[in-house]
Amino acid sequence: MFTVSCNRDDISFDSPSRLLRFSRDTVFCDTVYNQVRSETYAVKVYNDENNDVMIPKIALAGGGSSLYRINVDGKSGTEFTNVPLRKKDSLYVFVEIAPVANAPEAIAEDQVVFSSNAGTQHVTLFSVVQDAEFFIESETNPNILNDDTNWTNEKAKIIFGDLTVAEGKELNIQQGTKVYFFKNSGMKISKNAKLNVNGDLGSDVIFRGDRNDTKYDTIPKNWNGISFAEGSHLEMNYGKVFGGTTGLEFNKSMANINNSIIHTFQEYGILAFNSTITAQNMVMNNCGEADMGIFGGTISLTHCTLANFWELNSSLPGSGIYASNEWTNENGETEQGILNLKIYNSIIYGHSDDMINFDKSVGQSSYEIKNCLLKYGSGSSYNLDNTNIKNEDPKFLNFYTQKMNLRVADDSKAKGGAPYMSSVPKDITGSDRSQPKTTIGAYQ
């Protein structure tokens, strides 16, 4: 028989004699909506002393009426007493906000207060709480707008599942409205229905995933996208669409897109099957397959900037445009359609060696590309005339989506690289274009 004897070190905890140290002094939480909890944020609390300490009190200043909740050392609540912290060690305080119903848009501010003999310290908690209107698809609620509908910016729109605009109906979305989608959610515009996106300069209509934290601005697949059935119609001015799987998907439908930004999609920013799309002052970036996937139809792009610097998955091509006149429909059948593609005064540039992949091996097709700056590969299957600028870096000020700025530098070849077009006299920021020569792309 063997006997093993262990003596545990005596542990004594004193009140801190020095101030505690925190990983941050302010927690800026995601903008949240009534009755929807935020994600969880962490604050690390450090004991820099050579002694074990007992923190007499950690509490929310707002107490039980606070919109915030905290978790200290694995326990949830609003107030904690005698919290031990070993020498040269740390503990986590987790924070989330869960606003009440029907509160107006407001600033929610509180403090996590740390009280000890060394003094009173605090970490500030800060968030914007916005009132919201919810559209929830379920087994008993198909989530269909059966009447003509008008959305204003008084409340954010939160969509769970799919929201459908019924056949022949119209949804008008006014300037400044924010439309948020939960994971695997989207919007469907039915046959002969219409979506009007009526944004304005500085007051865009925004379509995105439901998380407002800026890190989600650069992450795709937070939601699905908006699909347009046969005969449906999109009118979009000053819209911002980002962070999903495929942004806008058209099936034998029509769209006019002006002064809008579409970026960060796992597959395509725009996917169009035998549709008619006219775009002016449109900006695109960061799409895994291509900014635009075009399969038949009539497409016209004027003063657009199609950048693509996709880096999230190297197996995806990250093209500017993929164009073909043959595709497979939802029934698995092969379809063909006449392809007419016209691109004027536009930039198409990015990591890919050839930013336009033009497959015109079947059916009828025509294309016209003039006064553009684009990446053009040696094996390209289309020709460019001498009005275009090939393989010159446009010198974007910042093509990273974190702080995306697709204006071009003053010494860019795009500056003064195209003739003035009276049909698009202003750029996406509302600035007048110069005459007789203007800057290629969406920005003057």
Residue pairs with C-beta under 8 A, 6 or more apart in sequence:
11 52
12 52
13 52
13 53
13 54
13 84
14 51
14 52
14 53
14 54
15 53
15 54
15 55
15 56
15 116
15 117
15 118
16 47
16 49
16 53
16 55
16 116
16 117
16 118
17 49
17 51
17 53
17 117
17 118
18 48
18 49
18 118
19 118
19 119
19 121
20 45
20 46
20 47
20 48
20 55
20 114
20 116
20 118
20 121
21 45
21 46
21 48
22 43
22 44
22 45
22 46
22 121
22 123
23 42
23 43
23 44
23 45
23 46
24 43
24 123
25 123
25 124
26 123
26 124
26 125
26 126
27 41
27 43
27 95
27 123
27 124
27 125
27 126
28 126
28 127
29 38
29 41
29 95
29 96
29 97
29 125
29 126
29 127
30 38
30 39
30 127
30 211
30 212
30 213
31 127
31 128
31 129
31 130
31 212
32 38
32 97
32 99
32 127
32 128
32 129
32 130
32 212
33 99
33 129
33 130
33 131
33 132
33 156
33 158
33 180
34 99
34 100
34 101
34 102
34 103
34 129
34 130
34 131
34 132
35 99
35 100
35 101
36 98
36 99
36 132
36 158
36 210
37 96
37 97
37 98
38 96
38 97
38 98
38 127
39 96
39 211
39 213
40 71
40 94
40 95
40 96
41 94
41 95
41 96
42 92
42 93
42 94
42 95
43 92
43 93
43 94
43 95
43 112
43 123
44 90
44 91
44 92
44 93
45 85
45 90
45 91
45 92
45 93
45 114
46 89
46 90
47 53
47 85
47 86
47 87
47 88
47 89
47 90
48 88
49 87
49 88
50 87
50 88
51 87
52 84
52 85
52 86
52 87
53 84
53 85
53 87
53 116
54 82
54 83
54 84
54 85
55 82
55 83
55 84
55 85
55 114
55 115
55 116
56 81
56 82
56 115
56 116
56 117
57 79
57 80
57 81
57 113
57 114
57 115
57 116
58 70
58 72
58 79
58 80
58 83
58 93
58 112
58 113
58 114
58 115
59 78
59 79
59 80
59 112
59 113
59 115
60 66
60 68
60 69
60 70
60 78
60 79
60 110
60 111
60 112
60 113
61 110
61 111
61 112
61 113
61 122
62 68
62 78
62 110
62 111
63 78
63 79
64 78
66 78
66 110
67 97
67 98
67 99
67 100
67 108
67 110
67 127
67 129
68 95
68 96
68 97
68 98
68 108
68 110
68 125
69 76
69 77
69 78
69 95
69 96
69 97
69 98
70 76
70 77
70 78
70 93
70 94
70 95
70 112
71 77
71 93
71 94
71 95
72 80
72 83
72 91
72 93
72 94
73 80
73 83
73 91
73 92
83 91
85 91
93 112
93 123
95 112
95 125
97 108
97 125
97 127
97 129
99 108
99 129
102 131
103 129
103 131
104 131
105 128
105 129
105 130
105 131
106 128
106 129
107 126
107 127
107 128
107 129
108 125
108 126
108 127
108 128
108 129
109 124
109 125
109 126
109 127
110 124
110 125
111 122
111 123
111 124
111 125
112 122
112 123
112 125
113 120
113 121
113 122
114 120
114 121
114 122
114 123
130 155
130 156
131 154
131 155
131 156
132 155
132 156
132 157
132 158
132 180
133 155
133 156
133 157
133 158
134 158
134 159
134 160
135 143
135 157
135 158
135 159
135 160
135 163
136 143
136 160
136 161
137 143
137 160
137 161
137 162
137 163
137 185
138 161
142 164
143 159
143 160
143 161
143 162
143 163
143 164
144 163
144 164
144 165
144 166
145 163
145 164
145 165
145 166
145 169
145 171
146 166
146 169
147 166
147 169
148 169
148 170
148 171
148 172
149 165
149 169
149 170
149 171
149 172
150 172
150 174
151 157
151 171
151 172
151 173
151 174
151 177
151 179
152 174
152 177
153 174
153 175
153 176
153 177
153 178
153 203
156 177
156 178
156 179
156 180
157 177
157 178
157 179
157 180
158 180
158 182
158 210
159 179
159 180
159 181
159 182
159 185
159 186
159 187
160 182
160 185
161 182
161 184
161 185
162 185
162 186
162 187
162 188
162 224
163 185
163 186
163 187
163 188
164 187
164 188
164 190
165 171
165 187
165 188
165 189
165 190
165 193
165 194
165 195
166 190
166 193
167 190
167 191
167 192
167 193
168 190
168 191
168 192
168 193
169 190
169 193
169 194
170 193
170 194
170 195
170 196
171 189
171 193
171 194
171 195
171 196
172 196
172 198
173 179
173 195
173 196
173 197
173 198
173 205
174 198
174 205
175 198
175 199
175 200
175 203
175 204
175 205
175 238
176 199
176 200
176 203
176 204
176 205
177 205
177 206
178 205
178 206
178 208
179 187
179 205
179 206
179 207
179 208
180 208
180 209
180 210
181 187
181 207
181 208
181 209
181 210
181 222
181 223
181 224
181 244
182 209
182 210
182 223
183 209
183 210
183 222
183 223
184 223
184 224
185 223
185 224
186 223
186 224
186 225
186 226
186 227
186 244
187 195
187 207
187 225
187 226
187 227
188 226
188 227
188 229
189 195
189 226
189 227
189 228
189 229
189 232
189 234
189 253
190 229
190 232
191 229
191 230
191 231
191 232
192 231
192 232
193 229
193 232
193 233
194 232
194 233
194 234
194 235
195 226
195 228
195 232
195 233
195 234
195 235
195 236
196 235
197 205
197 234
197 235
197 236
197 237
197 238
197 239
197 260
198 205
198 237
199 205
199 236
199 237
199 238
199 239
199 240
199 259
199 260
200 237
200 238
201 238
201 259
201 429
201 430
203 238
204 238
204 239
204 240
204 260
204 261
205 236
205 238
205 239
205 240
206 239
206 240
207 226
207 239
207 240
207 241
207 242
207 247
208 216
208 217
208 222
208 223
208 240
208 241
208 242
208 243
208 244
209 216
209 222
209 223
209 243
209 244
210 222
210 223
211 222
214 402
216 222
216 243
217 242
217 243
217 264
217 401
217 402
218 264
218 286
218 401
218 402
219 243
219 264
220 243
220 244
220 245
220 264
220 265
220 266
220 286
220 288
220 312
221 243
221 244
221 245
221 266
222 243
222 244
223 243
223 244
223 245
224 244
224 245
224 246
225 244
225 245
225 246
225 247
225 248
225 249
225 265
226 241
226 247
226 248
226 249
227 249
227 250
227 251
228 234
228 248
228 249
228 250
228 251
228 253
228 255
228 275
229 251
229 253
230 251
230 252
230 253
231 252
231 253
232 253
232 254
233 253
233 254
233 255
234 248
234 250
234 253
234 254
234 255
234 256
234 257
235 255
235 256
236 255
236 256
236 257
236 258
236 260
237 258
237 259
237 260
238 258
238 259
238 260
239 257
239 260
239 261
240 260
240 261
240 262
241 247
241 248
241 260
241 261
241 262
241 269
242 261
242 262
242 263
242 264
242 265
243 264
243 265
244 265
244 266
245 265
245 266
245 267
246 265
246 266
246 267
246 268
246 269
246 271
247 262
247 265
247 268
247 269
247 270
247 287
248 255
248 262
248 269
248 270
248 271
249 268
249 270
249 271
249 272
250 270
250 271
250 272
250 273
250 275
250 277
251 273
251 274
251 275
252 273
252 274
252 275
253 275
253 276
254 275
254 276
254 277
255 275
255 276
255 277
255 278
255 279
256 277
256 278
256 279
257 277
257 278
257 279
257 280
257 282
258 279
258 280
258 281
258 282
259 280
259 281
259 282
259 428
260 279
260 281
260 282
260 283
261 282
261 283
261 284
261 428
262 269
262 270
262 282
262 283
262 284
262 291
263 269
263 283
263 284
263 285
263 286
263 287
263 401
263 404
264 285
264 286
264 287
264 401
265 286
265 287
265 288
266 287
266 288
267 287
267 288
267 289
267 293
268 287
268 289
268 290
268 291
268 292
268 293
269 284
269 287
269 290
269 291
269 292
270 277
270 284
270 291
270 292
270 293
271 292
271 293
272 292
272 293
272 294
272 295
272 297
272 299
273 295
273 296
273 297
273 327
273 329
273 335
273 337
274 295
274 296
274 297
274 335
274 337
275 297
275 298
276 297
276 298
276 299
277 297
277 298
277 299
277 300
278 300
279 300
279 301
279 302
279 304
280 301
280 302
280 303
280 304
280 423
280 424
281 303
281 304
281 424
281 426
281 427
281 428
281 442
282 301
282 304
282 305
282 442
283 304
283 305
283 307
283 406
283 428
283 442
284 291
284 292
284 304
284 305
284 306
284 307
284 308
285 291
285 306
285 307
285 308
285 309
285 399
285 401
285 404
285 406
286 307
286 308
286 309
286 310
286 401
287 308
287 310
287 318
288 310
288 312
288 313
288 316
288 318
289 316
289 317
289 318
289 319
289 322
290 308
290 317
290 318
290 319
290 320
290 321
290 322
290 357
291 306
291 307
291 308
291 319
291 320
291 321
292 299
292 306
292 320
292 321
292 322
292 323
293 321
293 322
294 321
294 322
294 323
294 324
294 339
294 341
295 323
295 324
295 325
295 326
295 327
295 337
295 339
296 324
296 325
296 326
296 327
296 335
296 336
296 337
296 338
296 339
296 363
297 337
297 338
297 339
297 340
298 340
299 323
299 340
299 341
299 342
300 342
300 343
301 342
301 343
301 344
301 346
302 343
302 344
302 345
302 346
302 421
302 423
302 424
303 344
303 345
303 346
303 421
303 424
303 427
303 440
303 441
303 442
304 343
304 346
304 347
304 441
304 442
305 346
305 347
305 406
305 441
305 442
305 443
306 320
306 321
306 346
306 347
306 348
306 349
306 355
307 320
307 347
307 349
307 350
307 396
307 399
307 406
308 318
308 319
308 320
308 349
308 350
308 351
308 352
308 355
309 318
309 350
309 351
309 399
309 400
310 316
310 318
310 350
310 351
311 318
311 351
317 352
317 357
318 350
318 351
318 352
319 350
319 352
319 354
319 355
319 356
319 357
320 348
320 349
320 350
320 352
320 355
320 356
320 374
320 375
321 341
321 348
321 355
321 356
321 357
321 358
322 357
322 359
323 339
323 341
323 356
323 357
323 358
323 359
323 360
323 367
324 339
324 358
324 359
324 360
325 336
325 337
325 338
325 339
325 359
325 360
325 362
325 363
325 364
325 365
326 334
326 335
326 336
326 359
326 361
326 362
326 363
327 334
327 335
328 334
328 335
329 335
336 362
336 363
337 363
338 363
338 364
338 365
339 360
339 363
339 364
339 365
339 366
339 367
340 365
340 366
340 367
341 358
341 365
341 366
341 367
341 368
341 369
342 367
342 368
342 369
343 367
343 368
343 369
343 370
343 372
344 368
344 369
344 370
344 371
344 372
344 418
344 421
345 370
345 371
345 372
345 418
345 419
345 421
345 424
345 438
345 440
345 441
346 372
346 373
346 374
346 440
346 441
347 372
347 373
347 374
347 394
347 406
347 408
347 414
347 440
347 441
348 355
348 356
348 372
348 373
348 374
348 375
349 355
349 373
349 374
349 375
349 393
349 394
349 396
350 375
350 399
352 375
353 375
353 377
354 375
354 376
354 377
354 379
354 380
355 374
355 375
355 376
356 369
356 374
356 376
356 380
356 382
358 367
358 380
358 381
358 382
359 381
360 367
360 381
360 382
367 382
369 382
369 384
369 385
369 388
370 385
370 387
370 388
371 387
371 388
371 417
371 418
371 419
371 440
372 387
372 388
372 389
372 418
372 440
373 388
373 389
373 392
373 394
373 413
373 414
373 417
373 440
373 441
374 384
374 388
374 389
374 390
375 390
375 391
376 384
376 388
376 390
376 391
384 390
389 413
389 414
389 417
389 440
392 413
393 412
394 408
394 412
394 413
394 414
394 440
394 441
395 408
395 409
395 411
395 412
395 414
396 405
396 406
396 407
396 408
396 409
397 405
397 406
397 407
397 408
397 409
398 404
398 405
398 406
399 406
406 441
406 442
406 443
407 443
408 414
408 415
408 439
408 441
408 443
414 439
414 440
414 441
415 439
416 434
416 437
416 438
416 439
417 437
417 439
417 440
418 437
418 438
418 439
418 440
419 436
419 437
419 438
420 433
420 434
420 435
420 436
420 437
420 438
421 433
421 438
424 433
425 432
425 433
426 432
426 433
427 433
427 439
427 442
427 443
427 444
428 442
428 443
429 443
429 444
431 444
432 444
433 439
433 444
434 444
438 444
